[in-house]
Amino acid sequence: MKYRTLGRTGINVSEVSFGTWALGSPVYGSVGTSDAHRAIRGALDAGITFFDTAPLYGNKDEDGIAEKILGQGLGADRDKVAIATKFGRYPTLGHMNTYFHAEGVTKSVEDSLRRLGTDRIDVLFFHSPQSREQIHDDIWAALEKLKKSGKVRAVGHSISWFPETQQAARDWAAERKIDVIQVVYSLFYRESEKLIADLGAAGIGVVARESLANGFLGGAFTKDIVFPEGSLNARYSREEIIARVETADRYKALLVRRDIRSLAQAAMRWVLDNPNVSLVLAGSRKIEEIVDCAAASDAAPYSAAELAQARALHTRDWAPA
């Protein structure tokens, strides 16, 4: 595993890191606690030192299930890693409800610290506000207070609704209100590329997520796959599933090689070849998956010719989660 600095935060992070959405939410099917703990321990053994989670990664009865699982899985090794979590969206309060105000962030941080079993959050992200109008003016003083107390080290913006909120990220970064962004970025989805280039060059840490395109770049899906009812990928028509799998197969034929043995590794390596990306999250559910993704860090970068061929294959942005 190789390591990079997370922008101007000074936080050292593993190039491939662990996203825990699937450990606390049934978006891709259920994961047993023991299997989740094995995946976390496998990530540590593979050299992963950055873990991303959120209160939203739970269900309508309990916030922050993934936070709790992560804290338990890390145990005494917590001080060897950096933990990012988020605030503003909670499953028990309704998935689309947002709480971006001083009282909300203060309570959210305290709840996250308790669930994680830690005394600090290394990066605290706004969790995908839909517009700047959702952000109360009192939030910034509250965030500064949390930083001064040592409970939060750095603040970031996890971006969804990209066209509506990317300018907020640009402005907050320029005003030094945030030091990190988290964006969807993959072989399937490149809308965030200009923002990554601009903010990465300005010293902002860039966390790439959904880089396996909700599993379609994991290499295991076939054209006749049937997703469980209620899971995230169940929304796709058979026609779109076929088109996504065919596109993934073309990338596999181009990018898998001797030192990149799987499509998942290829997808991770391609993201890491963007010099403005700080790290790429692997949202794996199983130890074998996270170990496979982690190996991408040690693979040689793609050549300029290979990157050009991969760009030529990209004819559309597939909708992210």
C-alpha positions as CSV (number, residue, x, y, z in Angstrom):
1,M,0.0,0.0,0.0
2,K,1.2,3.5,-0.8
3,Y,0.2,6.7,1.0
4,R,-0.6,10.3,0.2
5,T,-1.4,13.4,2.1
6,L,-5.0,14.5,2.2
7,G,-4.6,17.9,0.7
8,R,-3.7,20.7,3.1
9,T,-5.0,18.8,6.2
10,G,-1.6,17.1,6.7
11,I,-3.4,13.8,7.3
12,N,-1.6,10.8,5.9
13,V,-4.0,8.4,4.1
14,S,-3.8,5.1,2.3
15,E,-4.3,5.4,-1.5
16,V,-7.1,2.8,-1.3
17,S,-9.4,3.3,1.7
18,F,-12.6,1.8,3.1
19,G,-16.1,3.1,2.6
20,T,-18.6,1.6,5.0
21,W,-22.0,2.3,3.5
22,A,-22.7,-1.3,2.8
23,L,-21.8,-2.4,6.3
24,G,-24.6,-0.4,7.9
25,S,-27.3,-0.1,5.3
26,P,-29.1,-2.8,3.3
27,V,-28.4,-1.0,0.0
28,Y,-26.5,-3.9,-1.5
29,G,-28.0,-6.6,0.8
30,S,-27.4,-7.4,4.4
31,V,-23.9,-7.9,5.9
32,G,-23.4,-9.9,9.1
33,T,-21.5,-8.1,11.9
34,S,-18.8,-10.8,12.0
35,D,-18.3,-10.5,8.3
36,A,-18.1,-6.7,8.6
37,H,-15.5,-7.0,11.3
38,R,-13.5,-9.4,9.2
39,A,-13.5,-7.0,6.3
40,I,-12.3,-4.1,8.6
41,R,-9.5,-6.3,10.0
42,G,-8.6,-7.4,6.5
43,A,-8.4,-3.7,5.4
44,L,-6.0,-3.0,8.3
45,D,-3.9,-5.9,7.3
46,A,-3.8,-4.6,3.8
47,G,-2.4,-1.3,4.9
48,I,-5.6,0.8,4.8
49,T,-5.5,3.7,7.2
50,F,-8.6,5.8,6.2
51,F,-12.2,4.7,6.9
52,D,-15.3,6.6,5.8
53,T,-18.7,6.3,7.5
54,A,-21.8,8.3,8.3
55,P,-24.9,8.4,10.6
56,L,-27.0,7.8,7.5
57,Y,-25.5,4.3,7.2
58,G,-28.2,2.7,9.2
59,N,-31.9,2.1,8.9
60,K,-35.2,3.7,9.9
61,D,-34.9,2.4,13.4
62,E,-31.2,3.2,14.1
63,D,-28.8,5.8,12.9
64,G,-25.1,5.1,12.5
65,I,-25.0,1.3,12.4
66,A,-21.9,1.4,10.3
67,E,-20.2,3.8,12.7
68,K,-20.9,1.4,15.6
69,I,-19.6,-1.6,13.6
70,L,-16.5,0.4,12.5
71,G,-15.6,1.4,16.0
72,Q,-16.0,-2.2,17.3
73,G,-14.0,-3.6,14.3
74,L,-11.1,-1.1,14.8
75,G,-10.9,-1.6,18.5
76,A,-7.5,-0.7,20.0
77,D,-6.2,0.1,16.5
78,R,-8.3,3.2,16.2
79,D,-5.2,5.5,16.7
80,K,-3.5,3.9,13.7
81,V,-6.1,5.2,11.3
82,A,-8.1,8.3,10.3
83,I,-11.9,8.2,10.5
84,A,-14.2,10.4,8.4
85,T,-17.9,10.7,9.2
86,K,-20.7,13.0,8.1
87,F,-23.6,15.1,9.4
88,G,-26.9,16.5,8.2
89,R,-28.8,13.4,7.1
90,Y,-30.2,10.6,9.3
91,P,-32.3,7.6,8.3
92,T,-34.4,7.7,11.5
93,L,-35.5,11.3,10.6
94,G,-36.3,10.5,6.9
95,H,-33.7,9.9,4.3
96,M,-34.1,13.2,2.5
97,N,-34.4,15.4,5.5
98,T,-31.4,17.6,6.2
99,Y,-30.1,19.2,9.4
100,F,-27.3,21.6,8.6
101,H,-27.4,24.0,11.6
102,A,-25.3,24.5,14.8
103,E,-27.4,22.5,17.1
104,G,-27.7,19.6,14.6
105,V,-24.0,19.4,13.9
106,T,-23.0,19.5,17.6
107,K,-25.4,16.7,18.5
108,S,-24.4,14.7,15.4
109,V,-20.7,14.8,16.3
110,E,-21.4,13.8,19.9
111,D,-23.5,10.9,18.7
112,S,-20.9,9.8,16.2
113,L,-18.1,9.9,18.8
114,R,-20.1,7.7,21.1
115,R,-21.0,5.2,18.4
116,L,-17.4,5.1,17.1
117,G,-15.9,4.8,20.6
118,T,-13.4,7.6,19.9
119,D,-12.7,11.2,21.1
120,R,-12.2,12.8,17.7
121,I,-13.3,12.7,14.1
122,D,-10.5,13.3,11.6
123,V,-12.7,14.6,8.8
124,L,-16.3,15.7,9.2
125,F,-18.2,16.0,6.0
126,F,-21.4,17.9,5.2
127,H,-23.5,15.0,4.0
128,S,-24.7,15.9,0.5
129,P,-26.7,19.1,0.9
130,Q,-29.1,19.6,-2.0
131,S,-28.6,23.4,-2.1
132,R,-26.7,26.2,-0.4
133,E,-30.1,27.4,1.0
134,Q,-30.2,24.4,3.4
135,I,-27.0,25.6,5.2
136,H,-27.8,27.8,8.3
137,D,-25.5,30.7,8.9
138,D,-24.7,29.4,12.5
139,I,-23.1,26.2,11.2
140,W,-19.7,27.8,10.6
141,A,-19.2,29.0,14.2
142,A,-20.3,25.6,15.5
143,L,-17.8,23.8,13.2
144,E,-15.0,26.1,14.3
145,K,-15.9,25.4,17.9
146,L,-15.7,21.7,17.3
147,K,-12.3,22.1,15.7
148,K,-11.0,24.1,18.5
149,S,-12.2,21.5,21.0
150,G,-10.2,18.8,19.2
151,K,-13.4,16.8,18.4
152,V,-13.0,17.5,14.7
153,R,-9.7,17.9,12.9
154,A,-10.9,18.9,9.4
155,V,-14.2,19.8,7.6
156,G,-15.2,18.6,4.2
157,H,-18.1,18.6,1.7
158,S,-19.4,15.2,0.5
159,I,-21.1,16.2,-2.8
160,S,-24.2,14.8,-4.4
161,W,-26.6,16.9,-6.6
162,F,-23.4,17.9,-8.3
163,P,-24.6,20.7,-10.6
164,E,-26.5,22.4,-7.8
165,T,-23.7,22.3,-5.2
166,Q,-20.3,22.2,-6.8
167,Q,-20.1,26.0,-6.7
168,A,-20.7,25.9,-3.0
169,A,-17.7,23.6,-2.7
170,R,-15.6,25.9,-4.7
171,D,-16.5,28.9,-2.6
172,W,-16.1,27.2,0.7
173,A,-12.7,25.9,-0.3
174,A,-11.6,29.4,-1.4
175,E,-12.8,30.8,1.9
176,R,-11.0,28.0,3.8
177,K,-14.2,26.8,5.3
178,I,-13.5,23.3,4.1
179,D,-10.3,21.4,3.3
180,V,-11.6,18.2,1.7
181,I,-14.2,17.2,-0.8
182,Q,-15.8,13.8,-1.5
183,V,-17.1,13.2,-5.0
184,V,-18.4,10.4,-7.2
185,Y,-15.6,9.6,-9.7
186,S,-15.1,6.5,-11.8
187,L,-14.7,5.0,-15.2
188,F,-18.4,5.3,-15.5
189,Y,-18.9,8.8,-14.1
190,R,-16.6,11.8,-14.7
191,E,-18.7,14.9,-14.2
192,S,-16.6,15.8,-11.2
193,E,-13.3,15.8,-13.1
194,K,-12.9,19.6,-13.5
195,L,-13.7,20.2,-9.9
196,I,-11.2,17.6,-8.9
197,A,-8.5,19.3,-11.0
198,D,-9.3,22.8,-9.8
199,L,-9.6,22.1,-6.1
200,G,-6.9,19.4,-6.0
201,A,-4.4,21.9,-7.5
202,A,-5.5,24.4,-4.8
203,G,-4.6,22.1,-2.0
204,I,-8.0,20.6,-1.2
205,G,-8.0,16.9,-0.3
206,V,-10.1,14.8,-2.8
207,V,-11.8,11.6,-1.7
208,A,-13.2,9.6,-4.7
209,R,-16.2,7.4,-4.0
210,E,-18.5,5.0,-5.9
211,S,-15.5,4.2,-8.0
212,L,-16.8,0.7,-8.6
213,A,-20.0,2.2,-9.9
214,N,-22.3,0.5,-7.4
215,G,-20.6,-2.9,-8.1
216,F,-20.8,-2.8,-12.0
217,L,-17.0,-2.3,-12.1
218,G,-16.5,-5.0,-9.6
219,G,-16.4,-7.7,-12.3
220,A,-19.0,-10.0,-10.8
221,F,-22.2,-8.8,-12.5
222,T,-23.6,-10.6,-15.5
223,K,-26.3,-9.4,-18.0
224,D,-28.9,-11.7,-16.4
225,I,-28.2,-10.8,-12.8
226,V,-31.3,-10.2,-10.7
227,F,-30.9,-7.7,-7.8
228,P,-32.8,-8.2,-4.6
229,E,-35.9,-6.2,-4.3
230,G,-35.2,-3.0,-2.3
231,S,-31.5,-3.0,-3.0
232,L,-30.0,0.0,-4.7
233,N,-29.4,-1.6,-8.1
234,A,-32.9,-3.0,-8.3
235,R,-34.0,0.3,-9.8
236,Y,-32.3,-0.4,-13.2
237,S,-34.1,-1.8,-16.2
238,R,-32.8,-5.0,-17.9
239,E,-31.7,-2.8,-20.8
240,E,-29.6,-0.6,-18.6
241,I,-28.1,-3.5,-16.7
242,I,-27.0,-5.1,-20.0
243,A,-25.6,-1.8,-21.3
244,R,-23.6,-1.3,-18.0
245,V,-22.3,-4.8,-18.0
246,E,-21.2,-4.5,-21.6
247,T,-19.4,-1.3,-20.9
248,A,-17.6,-2.8,-17.9
249,D,-16.6,-5.8,-20.1
250,R,-14.9,-3.4,-22.5
251,Y,-13.0,-1.7,-19.7
252,K,-12.0,-5.1,-18.4
253,A,-10.6,-6.2,-21.8
254,L,-8.6,-3.0,-22.1
255,L,-7.3,-2.5,-18.5
256,V,-6.8,-5.8,-16.8
257,R,-3.2,-7.0,-17.3
258,R,-0.4,-9.0,-15.5
259,D,-0.1,-6.7,-12.4
260,I,-3.8,-5.7,-12.4
261,R,-5.7,-8.9,-12.1
262,S,-9.3,-7.9,-11.8
263,L,-11.7,-5.2,-13.1
264,A,-12.1,-3.9,-9.6
265,Q,-8.3,-3.3,-9.3
266,A,-8.4,-1.6,-12.8
267,A,-11.2,0.7,-11.7
268,M,-9.2,1.7,-8.5
269,R,-5.9,2.1,-10.4
270,W,-7.6,4.4,-13.0
271,V,-8.9,6.7,-10.3
272,L,-5.5,6.8,-8.6
273,D,-3.8,7.8,-11.8
274,N,-5.5,11.2,-11.5
275,P,-2.8,13.1,-9.6
276,N,-5.3,15.4,-7.9
277,V,-7.1,12.5,-6.2
278,S,-5.9,11.9,-2.6
279,L,-7.6,8.5,-2.1
280,V,-10.2,6.2,-3.6
281,L,-12.8,4.5,-1.4
282,A,-13.5,0.8,-1.8
283,G,-17.1,0.2,-0.5
284,S,-16.5,-3.6,-0.1
285,R,-18.6,-5.9,2.0
286,K,-16.2,-8.9,2.1
287,I,-12.6,-9.3,3.1
288,E,-11.7,-10.8,-0.3
289,E,-13.1,-7.7,-2.0
290,I,-11.3,-5.1,0.0
291,V,-8.0,-7.0,-0.3
292,D,-8.5,-7.2,-4.1
293,C,-9.1,-3.5,-4.3
294,A,-6.2,-2.6,-2.0
295,A,-3.8,-4.3,-4.4
296,A,-4.4,-1.6,-7.0
297,S,-2.2,0.8,-5.0
298,D,0.9,-1.4,-5.7
299,A,0.2,-1.8,-9.4
300,A,2.1,0.4,-11.9
301,P,0.2,3.4,-13.2
302,Y,-1.4,3.1,-16.6
303,S,0.5,4.5,-19.6
304,A,-0.7,7.6,-21.4
305,A,-1.8,5.4,-24.3
306,E,-3.9,3.2,-22.0
307,L,-5.5,6.2,-20.4
308,A,-6.3,7.7,-23.8
309,Q,-7.9,4.4,-24.9
310,A,-10.0,4.3,-21.7
311,R,-11.1,7.8,-22.3
312,A,-12.1,6.9,-25.8
313,L,-14.4,4.2,-24.4
314,H,-16.2,6.7,-22.3
315,T,-19.3,7.9,-24.2
316,R,-21.7,8.8,-21.4
317,D,-21.9,9.3,-17.7
318,W,-23.9,6.6,-16.0
319,A,-26.0,8.0,-13.1
320,P,-24.4,7.5,-9.7
321,A,-26.1,6.4,-6.6
